Amino acid sequence: MLTITLLGTAATMPLPDRALTAAVAECGGHSLLFDCGEGTQTAARRAGVNLMKLDAICLTHYHGDHIFGLPGLLQTLGCQGRTRPLTIFGPAEGMEPVWGAIRTLTGPQPYAIRAVPLGTDPVRLETLAPGWPVGAELLPFRTKHRVPSRGYRLDLPRAGRFDPARARALGVPVQQWRLLQRGEPVTLEDGAAIAPGQVLGAPRRGLRFVFSGDTAPCAALEQAAQDADLLLCDATYPDDAQQAQAKQYGHSTFRQDAELAARAGARRLWLMHYSPIITDPEAARPAAEAAFPAVECGVDGQQIILRYDEEPS
């Protein structure tokens, strides 16, 4: 299963009930943080999210409302005794000067911090830390903002159903079945190599989570959101009349997000990154709901547990 917690829904400036942009994806004791706006630490504490479990922080771009929480968080992790390395991902364009400033503000820490510039190549999460499901992948994609920016897609694949009869026929000991179920090959005592495909059925539908970052509607986001279980999307402007303004500044409206989610065949859409002019996001939700009924106005602390589809027994 995959737990998503929306920590901050504000754009530009924090408000009493809205921290700046951030969300966490957790799986099996490991987690990724998407953006780290001001207020991320307190929002995580209120939501019961343990940021010590982070394997990576995934920055969409380097505007202040998405990164100003970083120095404080990195210091806190050090004060809490973290020794495990931490990776920070972000667009290659502009990372060096920004990371230099953050590193100076953060100061020396008792754990290694690795800043990794990204293009659009996928990242296998087991390379960050053991314990992620085999094949779990983070895919950065280019979005349409005023500065170089990335969205992120997190994919958790699901292997085919394990066939015990085939495993027994091949002479695989029960103790090695779990390795094959995880997608790892095994070697028998006689030296025979058994591949997972020999005992597994066709791959089943996995889980997919997409975090847009700041962006106007674009083909790359729509492609990444195909069949997503949950899409978190920039909803800076509430009204259709503000589409020209949204385009100028590289943002989206509520209805634009909903139309994109519908075209992509997403299962759920949460809106986030509200302009300070939005005092009541729910008032603008009907326009989005008309295009995509499974839309919700995200709030700080909102959480969902995504599970694999149930199968008939």
C-alpha positions, -999 to 999 in steps of 0.1 A, spaced: 0 0 0 10 37 -5 1 64 20 -1 100 7 -3 129 31 -9 164 19 11 187 42 7 221 26 -18 236 2 -8 273 1 9 292 -27 31 323 -23 26 328 15 16 306 44 -18 312 60 -30 302 95 -47 271 81 -24 265 51 13 257 51 32 261 19 34 233 -7 45 198 5 33 162 4 47 129 16 44 94 0 51 65 24 56 29 17 68 1 40 87 24 64 102 45 36 91 79 23 96 107 -2 88 144 4 76 164 -25 86 201 -21 94 216 13 77 249 17 76 270 49 57 252 76 64 217 64 78 205 97 49 217 118 24 204 93 41 169 94 39 169 132 2 177 131 -4 150 106 16 124 125 42 120 96 77 110 107 101 129 84 131 108 97 119 81 74 127 102 43 149 86 17 147 117 -7 132 151 -10 119 158 -45 119 195 -54 97 206 -84 115 240 -88 133 266 -68 108 293 -61 109 302 -24 74 289 -15 86 254 -24 120 253 -8 122 277 22 114 249 46 145 230 36 173 244 58 153 241 90 142 205 81 177 194 73 190 209 106 162 192 126 170 158 111 206 162 122 195 173 157 173 142 159 204 120 153 200 111 117 230 93 102 215 77 72 222 96 39 195 118 23 191 125 -14 177 158 -27 163 157 -63 155 187 -84 157 202 -119 193 203 -132 188 238 -144 195 262 -115 203 235 -88 239 244 -82 235 280 -69 204 271 -49 219 241 -33 250 261 -25 229 286 -5 209 259 12 240 240 22 255 272 37 223 279 57 220 243 69 256 240 80 275 207 87 253 178 95 260 143 110 246 127 78 255 129 42 232 150 19 235 143 -18 220 168 -43 211 151 -75 202 171 -106 174 155 -127 165 155 -163 136 131 -171 153 97 -165 135 74 -141 150 67 -106 148 31 -92 140 36 -56 158 5 -43 190 24 -53 181 50 -26 175 25 2 167 -12 6 131 -19 14 113 -3 -15 92 -27 -35 112 -42 -64 107 -21 -95 94 10 -76 102 40 -97 102 78 -95 97 94 -129 105 132 -132 88 150 -161 91 185 -174 62 209 -166 52 243 -178 61 270 -153 80 303 -155 112 286 -145 126 251 -152 103 227 -133 95 191 -128 65 171 -118 70 136 -103 53 102 -108 57 74 -83 50 39 -97 47 8 -75 44 -22 -98 27 -54 -88 40 -88 -99 18 -115 -113 1 -140 -90 25 -166 -76 18 -202 -87 29 -226 -59 23 -257 -81 48 -244 -107 73 -236 -80 71 -271 -65 74 -287 -99 106 -267 -105 119 -279 -71 120 -245 -55 122 -247 -17 94 -229 2 120 -207 18 128 -192 -16 93 -185 -27 93 -150 -12 123 -140 -33 105 -150 -65 74 -132 -53 95 -101 -49 108 -104 -85 142 -118 -76 157 -149 -93 169 -178 -72 195 -205 -76 187 -241 -65 212 -264 -49 219 -282 -82 228 -248 -97 196 -243 -117 185 -207 -120 148 -200 -116 135 -167 -129 104 -150 -114 86 -153 -147 87 -191 -144 64 -190 -114 45 -157 -117 15 -149 -139 11 -117 -159 19 -84 -141 -11 -69 -123 -21 -33 -120 1 -15 -95 -2 19 -78 5 53 -94 8 87 -76 15 120 -95 25 153 -80 23 182 -105 43 210 -89 36 244 -103 24 241 -139 0 252 -166 -18 223 -182 7 205 -204 10 172 -224 38 159 -201 16 161 -170 -14 146 -188 8 117 -200 23 111 -165 -12 111 -150 -25 83 -172 -44 59 -150 -31 75 -118 -46 64 -85 -41 100 -72 -32 132 -89 -22 162 -68 -24 193 -90 -16 230 -90 -49 248 -86 -37 284 -81 -67 301 -97 -103 291 -90 -122 307 -119 -123 301 -157 -121 338 -161 -85 337 -148 -72 313 -174 -52 341 -191 -36 350 -158 -29 313 -151 -12 309 -184 9 340 -179 23 328 -146 25 291 -154 -3 279 -132 -37 261 -136 -73 267 -128 -97 243 -110 -115 234 -142 -83 229 -162 -70 204 -136 -103 185 -137 -104 184 -175 -68 171 -176 -76 144 -149 -106 133 -170 -85 130 -202 -58 111 -184 -82 86 -169 -71 94 -133 -90 78 -105 -88 107 -80 -78 144 -81 -68 166 -52 -64 203 -58 -36 222 -40 -14 253 -42 -42 278 -37 -36 315 -43 -40 336 -11 -71 352 -28 -89 318 -24 -106 320 10 -129 291 4 -117 265 -22 -150 245 -19 -169 274 -34 -151 269 -67 -152 231 -67 -185 226 -86 -168 239 -118 -142 213 -115 -166 186 -104 -186 191 -136 -156 179 -156 -143 153 -131 -166 141 -103 -138 125 -83 -122 158 -74 -115 171 -39 -102 204 -26 -71 194 -7 -66 206 29 -35 204 50 -32 171 67 -54 152 43 -44 116 39 -53 86 19 -40 50 18 -39 37 -18 -42 -1 -20 -38 -26 -48 -71 -35 -66 -89 -64 -49 -91 -96 -70 -118 -123 -70 -108 -152 -48 
